[in-house]
Amino acid sequence: MDDISTEWMVAAQMRLAQMEGVPFVVLRRGSMPSSTIILRVNLLNGSSRVLLQSRLDDERVWMPAGGRDPMPDIDADDAMRREAQFDPDAWLLEIEDKAGRIWFPGKVVT
C-alpha cells in the first residue's frame, strides 16, 4: 500500500467500516497526498484509543499517543488536540467501534 495516497487509503477503509455499520468520520483532511494519520477509535464506553501512524522497518505501524491505550475520553480529546497542533498536515479520523478495530493495515506497537 506504500504507493497509495492517504486519501485513497482513508476512503477504502472508511467504506469497509461503513459496510459493517461502523461509523467512521474524517475530522480533518490532511494537506499532502501521503500525510500522517491520527486515528481515534472511540470504544463507546468512556474510553478511546488514539493511534499515530508511523513506519518501523519500512512497515506501516500504529503507535499509541500519550502512552496509554486505551485512555479516558477526556484524555483522548487532549491527545487529539496536541497531535493535531504538532502536525497540522495530518489527517484526523474518528471511528466508533466497541471492538477497538483500527480498520487500517499495520500492527499496533508499544
C-alpha positions as CSV (number, residue, x, y, z in Angstrom):
1,M,0.0,0.0,0.0
2,D,3.0,2.3,0.0
3,D,2.1,3.7,-3.4
4,I,-1.5,4.5,-2.4
5,S,-2.2,8.1,-1.3
6,T,-3.5,8.6,2.2
7,E,-6.8,9.9,0.7
8,W,-7.4,6.7,-1.2
9,M,-6.5,4.6,1.8
10,V,-8.8,6.5,4.1
11,A,-11.7,6.2,1.5
12,A,-11.2,2.5,1.2
13,Q,-11.0,1.8,4.9
14,M,-14.0,4.1,5.5
15,R,-16.0,2.1,3.0
16,L,-15.1,-1.2,4.7
17,A,-16.0,0.1,8.1
18,Q,-19.3,1.6,7.0
19,M,-20.3,-1.7,5.2
20,E,-20.2,-3.2,8.7
21,G,-22.2,-0.4,10.2
22,V,-19.2,1.2,12.0
23,P,-19.3,5.0,12.0
24,F,-16.1,6.5,10.5
25,V,-15.6,10.2,10.3
26,V,-12.9,12.4,8.7
27,L,-12.5,15.3,11.2
28,R,-9.7,17.0,9.2
29,R,-8.3,16.2,5.8
30,G,-4.5,16.1,5.5
31,S,-2.9,18.6,3.2
32,M,-0.4,16.3,1.4
33,P,-1.0,13.2,-0.6
34,S,0.8,11.0,1.9
35,S,0.1,12.8,5.2
36,T,0.2,11.0,8.5
37,I,-3.0,9.7,10.1
38,I,-4.0,10.4,13.7
39,L,-6.7,7.9,14.5
40,R,-9.2,7.9,17.4
41,V,-11.1,4.7,18.0
42,N,-14.0,5.5,20.3
43,L,-14.8,2.4,22.3
44,L,-18.2,3.8,23.3
45,N,-17.5,3.0,27.0
46,G,-15.9,6.2,28.1
47,S,-12.5,5.4,26.7
48,S,-10.8,5.7,23.3
49,R,-7.7,4.6,21.5
50,V,-5.6,7.4,20.0
51,L,-3.1,6.0,17.5
52,L,-0.5,7.6,15.3
53,Q,0.6,6.2,12.0
54,S,4.3,5.6,11.7
55,R,6.9,3.5,10.0
56,L,9.0,0.8,11.6
57,D,11.5,-1.1,9.5
58,D,9.7,0.1,6.3
59,E,6.4,-1.2,7.6
60,R,3.3,0.8,8.5
61,V,2.6,0.6,12.2
62,W,0.4,2.4,14.8
63,M,1.7,3.8,18.0
64,P,-0.5,4.8,20.9
65,A,-0.4,8.6,21.7
66,G,0.2,9.6,25.2
67,G,1.4,6.2,26.4
68,R,-1.9,4.7,27.3
69,D,-4.1,2.5,25.1
70,P,-7.0,2.9,25.7
71,M,-7.3,6.1,27.6
72,P,-10.3,8.0,29.1
73,D,-12.2,10.0,26.5
74,I,-11.2,13.4,28.1
75,D,-7.5,12.4,27.7
76,A,-8.2,11.3,24.2
77,D,-9.6,14.7,23.4
78,D,-6.4,16.3,24.7
79,A,-4.2,13.8,22.8
80,M,-6.0,14.5,19.5
81,R,-5.7,18.3,20.1
82,R,-2.0,18.1,20.9
83,E,-1.2,15.8,17.9
84,A,-3.2,18.0,15.6
85,Q,-1.2,21.1,16.7
86,F,2.1,19.2,16.3
87,D,1.3,18.0,12.8
88,P,-1.1,20.5,11.1
89,D,-0.9,18.5,7.8
90,A,-2.1,15.2,9.4
91,W,-5.4,13.5,8.7
92,L,-7.7,13.4,11.8
93,L,-10.0,10.4,11.9
94,E,-12.5,9.0,14.3
95,I,-14.1,5.6,14.3
96,E,-16.7,4.4,16.8
97,D,-16.1,0.7,17.3
98,K,-16.7,-1.2,20.5
99,A,-14.3,-3.9,19.3
100,G,-11.5,-1.4,19.1
101,R,-10.6,-2.2,15.5
102,I,-8.4,0.3,13.7
103,W,-9.6,-0.6,10.2
104,F,-6.2,0.1,8.6
105,P,-3.3,-2.2,7.8
106,G,-0.4,-2.3,10.2
107,K,0.0,-3.6,13.7
108,V,-0.1,-1.6,16.9
109,V,3.3,-1.3,18.6
110,T,4.1,0.0,22.0
